[in-house]
């Protein structure tokens, strides 16, 4: 939604659906908040000529029956002279009537599009409302947009609309930019069932024929895919999170058979919410509450203020809670930028380990590093938004997206990184709206003072990761040189320009130096207060990298145009450091003192280095013979 504004109910007459007339007190009571300034269109879809202001869902459902019936009312504002209102709704659902101020009006269906003919053209900036009456058996797409199942002989029904499944069960506008300012959900179910939805539970009222109606009210802007329902025989309890600005209730709807285990695990949300509030600002929906509703799924879904949970384990709790900031309050403006939702949520769970369970932090960091580099290709930017598996790629959208943030933190520094995140969330053009990657980049640049064009070109749009071949040497006075060569796993990025940390140690002392690589085969001077015996690339895993080597070479070998074998004498292996003339494939022959070939093999020269295999050879002196297309090189090697 480009303009977030206050709704004024008195502008709209009461609406009637069937024999039920909406009372004015049930119309939107928008929280008293300032209107947000206009946000430039972030996505690539048409706005259809209108902005949605309010949804009211009045539904009848039974968790034992896979079906839906009821009505949905939309309030909307014309962005131009408007004669037709286009909505998304699965073609298998039956629309029996569309009402405009109590009168039936015309509509047409075309596959999954519902086009409603307004009785008169609504002028630009005009506001109006209408109600769609519908029923049927919803299809199920994506991750199961409308699911009916059983848990321990009890029926359950739930929705999960991300990314394109909202239209499967309610007439909506599937536009990531157009958030309605407000929502009411009223669901009639058999007695003994509970309904979970967004916002605050306003009433739970018995009605005739053994039915009960639940009324949920939400007074924050909400994206279409975050509207949700779950219905079963839930039991409820509440955890309370103490925050400096006041407590926040966490309402838990769980299966009766899982009550005890849930009560043991859900309190983990308390320090997690306190941490996120400290780092990124108070829980965004604190004027209402947060909650969990259990459902039969392998993961979780961050429905606004009420995450649906397949379980209550530590990382899932932290992930879905993190979405309330990143994904719900500020939503990706295009599925191409889903990492703004999932990368952030994955990284915030990593922060939970770093801050709350530091003993687990190294293992978690190492695991994420391994996953992100487990394949040589793939960008954080989603390149196929028609593919649900690609949108929600665990390696790219989640883990590599999280590691992009970890590297951004390394690049900008902690203070600038967290300040940039807070500024992004609090930007009046984005807060409770939607955003794209360039808007995050802009806030990070302003907070850090760094130009991040190259960083995002490499790590967001580019594919793969670097591998490093590092050689270094040190003189007796402590001065030294380090040469850094980089190969990339994918041709889309010729060089990842990065600040590369290397730890030097003598066994009792260590120092980490950072080398800012901006070109390949770059040589750096350094000085240490001790004679280092070993060096380790990026021991804290601040950056992503693939198979790499860090090798100390003799002083004479560094920068020497002549080939050097090191070490020599050698144990089971040695490295031949070559000049630029020797490249590609090489035939290797190791000849003993009698002139007999002790070993022959073919190998590749990588980054001007050739691995020499001496394993299994008897101790003694040999001649190493290396032949390429250009020439043959011979030198002596001593096997220890």
Secondary structure by P-SEA (a helix, b strand, c coil): ccbbbbbbcccccccccccccccccccccccccccccccccccccccccccccbbbbbbcccccccccccbbbbbbbbcccccbbbbbbbccccccccccccbbbbbcccccbbbbbbccccccccccccccccccbbbbcccccccccccccbbbbbbbccccccccccccccccccccccbbbbbbbcccbbbbbcccccccccccccbbbbbbbbccccccccccccccbbbbbbbbbbcccbbbbbbbbbcccaaaaaaaccccaaaaaaaaaaccccccccccccbbbbcccccccccccccccccccaaaaaaaaaaacccccccccccccaaaaaaaaaaaaaaaaacccccaaaaaaaaaaaaaacccccccccccccccccccccccccaaaaaaaaaaaaaacaaaaaaaaaaaaaccccccccccaaaaaaaaaaaccccaaaaaaccccccbbbbbbccccccccccbbbbbbbbbccccccccccbbbbbbbcccbbbbbbbbccccbbbbbbccccccccccccccccccccbbbbbbbcccccccccccccccccccccccccccccccbbbbbbbcccccccccccccccccbbbbbcccccbbbbbbbbbcccbbbbbbbbcc
